[in-house]
Amino acid sequence: MEYTIIQAAFGYWELLLILLVVLLLFGAKKLPELARSLGKASKEFKAGADEVKKEIEDAVSDIEDDTQSK
């Protein structure tokens, strides 16, 4: 059985307790807005990480090309 990081760090009761505390702190009306913001932030972070990874791969490729041509 494979576990995700969240499942490995927290059990179901802990997740339920965290969700209940978040609900009490932010209220039911703010939860969709909070979830939307977290989703957008996650998407932007992933795009930024992919861009950095691509730049590193391009730099390594350029260095390899330079060393092979000499």
Backbone bond lengths (Angstrom), bond angles and torsions (degrees), N, CA, C in turn:
res aa  C-N    CA-C-N  psi(-1)  N-CA   C-N-CA  omega(-1)  CA-C   N-CA-C  phi
1 M - - - 1.448 - - 1.525 109.01 -
2 E 1.315 116.97 127.63 1.449 121.73 179.77 1.524 110.02 -92.93
3 Y 1.321 115.40 141.93 1.450 121.33 178.37 1.516 109.92 -115.79
4 T 1.317 115.86 144.50 1.460 119.40 171.57 1.521 107.53 -82.00
5 I 1.319 116.34 171.29 1.460 120.45 -179.39 1.522 110.36 -61.16
6 I 1.323 117.12 -41.24 1.469 120.21 -178.82 1.524 110.60 -66.03
7 Q 1.320 117.00 -41.19 1.455 119.50 179.81 1.515 111.11 -67.09
8 A 1.330 117.83 -32.51 1.457 120.31 179.55 1.520 111.06 -73.90
9 A 1.332 117.13 -32.66 1.461 120.88 -176.78 1.531 111.86 -84.59
10 F 1.327 117.82 -34.67 1.450 121.89 -175.52 1.516 110.19 -130.07
11 G 1.317 115.32 147.13 1.451 120.69 171.92 1.516 109.24 -88.53
12 Y 1.316 116.64 179.26 1.455 120.61 -178.05 1.526 112.05 -66.59
13 W 1.320 117.52 -37.12 1.461 120.25 179.97 1.525 110.90 -67.22
14 E 1.326 116.74 -38.10 1.464 119.80 178.79 1.526 110.61 -65.89
15 L 1.345 116.87 -42.93 1.468 120.43 177.63 1.523 111.26 -62.70
16 L 1.309 117.32 -40.91 1.461 121.39 178.55 1.526 110.38 -63.24
17 L 1.314 116.98 -42.15 1.461 121.25 178.54 1.527 110.91 -64.49
18 I 1.321 117.50 -42.81 1.470 121.47 178.35 1.526 110.19 -62.39
19 L 1.334 117.30 -45.52 1.464 120.69 178.64 1.531 111.71 -62.09
20 L 1.315 117.32 -37.79 1.457 121.40 178.19 1.526 110.85 -65.93
21 V 1.324 117.48 -42.50 1.465 121.21 178.17 1.528 110.31 -64.33
22 V 1.326 117.39 -42.56 1.467 120.91 177.97 1.523 110.10 -61.98
23 L 1.314 117.07 -42.14 1.462 121.25 178.29 1.518 110.67 -61.58
24 L 1.315 117.48 -42.39 1.460 120.73 179.55 1.526 111.66 -68.28
25 L 1.323 117.36 -38.28 1.463 120.61 -178.01 1.524 112.72 -72.01
26 F 1.313 117.75 -43.91 1.457 121.08 -172.61 1.521 113.75 -100.65
27 G 1.298 117.94 -22.26 1.458 120.44 -178.70 1.520 111.18 84.81
28 A 1.308 115.35 159.36 1.462 121.45 -175.28 1.528 111.90 -68.50
29 K 1.333 118.05 -29.41 1.469 120.11 -177.97 1.520 112.07 -74.13
30 K 1.314 117.79 -28.96 1.462 121.08 -177.27 1.535 112.74 -86.99
31 L 1.314 118.48 -17.15 1.466 120.76 -176.21 1.528 113.50 -60.57
32 P 1.332 120.72 -45.81 1.470 118.73 178.30 1.528 112.59 -61.72
33 E 1.334 115.98 -39.79 1.463 119.98 177.99 1.530 110.70 -64.50
34 L 1.314 116.79 -41.75 1.463 121.68 178.30 1.523 110.66 -63.97
35 A 1.320 117.26 -43.78 1.468 121.20 179.04 1.526 111.25 -63.77
36 R 1.330 116.87 -40.64 1.460 121.64 177.86 1.530 110.31 -62.21
37 S 1.314 116.36 -44.06 1.465 120.62 179.97 1.523 110.96 -64.31
38 L 1.319 116.75 -41.41 1.463 119.98 177.97 1.522 111.16 -64.79
39 G 1.315 116.89 -38.87 1.465 120.77 177.89 1.522 111.90 -63.75
40 K 1.331 116.30 -44.51 1.467 120.12 178.31 1.520 110.91 -63.54
41 A 1.332 116.62 -43.01 1.464 120.30 -179.91 1.520 110.79 -63.61
42 S 1.322 116.69 -40.72 1.454 120.89 178.46 1.523 111.21 -63.96
43 K 1.330 116.67 -41.66 1.466 121.34 179.33 1.525 110.78 -64.28
44 E 1.335 117.23 -43.76 1.460 121.22 178.91 1.530 111.40 -65.37
45 F 1.323 116.70 -39.89 1.459 120.59 178.54 1.523 110.63 -62.92
46 K 1.331 116.41 -44.67 1.456 120.47 179.93 1.527 111.10 -63.55
47 A 1.340 116.55 -41.34 1.467 120.22 178.50 1.520 110.40 -64.01
48 G 1.316 117.49 -41.47 1.463 121.25 177.81 1.511 111.91 -64.67
49 A 1.318 116.77 -41.60 1.461 120.67 178.95 1.527 110.67 -65.24
50 D 1.328 117.40 -39.99 1.467 120.98 177.37 1.523 111.28 -64.19
51 E 1.339 116.21 -38.55 1.456 120.42 179.24 1.531 111.09 -65.65
52 V 1.316 116.36 -42.99 1.465 120.03 178.26 1.524 110.12 -63.73
53 K 1.328 116.87 -42.64 1.460 121.09 178.82 1.526 110.89 -60.41
54 K 1.345 116.84 -42.40 1.458 121.05 179.05 1.531 110.73 -64.55
55 E 1.328 117.46 -42.38 1.454 120.87 179.11 1.532 111.35 -62.19
56 I 1.327 116.55 -40.63 1.470 120.40 178.43 1.523 110.22 -65.36
57 E 1.338 116.59 -43.81 1.464 119.74 179.03 1.528 111.01 -63.15
58 D 1.332 117.19 -39.22 1.465 120.50 177.79 1.521 111.30 -64.69
59 A 1.328 117.04 -41.46 1.460 120.95 179.77 1.528 110.46 -64.47
60 V 1.320 117.00 -42.38 1.469 120.93 178.74 1.526 109.74 -64.56
61 S 1.322 116.58 -41.52 1.462 120.74 178.67 1.531 110.90 -62.51
62 D 1.343 117.02 -42.77 1.468 120.57 177.97 1.521 111.26 -62.03
63 I 1.313 116.57 -41.87 1.473 120.68 179.51 1.523 110.04 -64.90
64 E 1.326 117.55 -43.09 1.450 121.02 178.25 1.535 111.11 -62.96
65 D 1.322 117.30 -40.16 1.459 121.49 178.16 1.527 110.78 -63.98
66 D 1.327 116.72 -41.60 1.459 121.66 179.77 1.532 111.31 -64.06
67 T 1.323 116.52 -41.15 1.466 119.44 -178.13 1.538 111.06 -72.82
68 Q 1.329 117.84 -31.70 1.451 120.67 179.64 1.531 111.85 -75.56
69 S 1.316 116.91 -29.63 1.460 119.64 -177.84 1.540 112.93 -81.00
70 K 1.315 116.25 -13.85 1.473 119.72 -179.32 1.500 111.58 -87.01
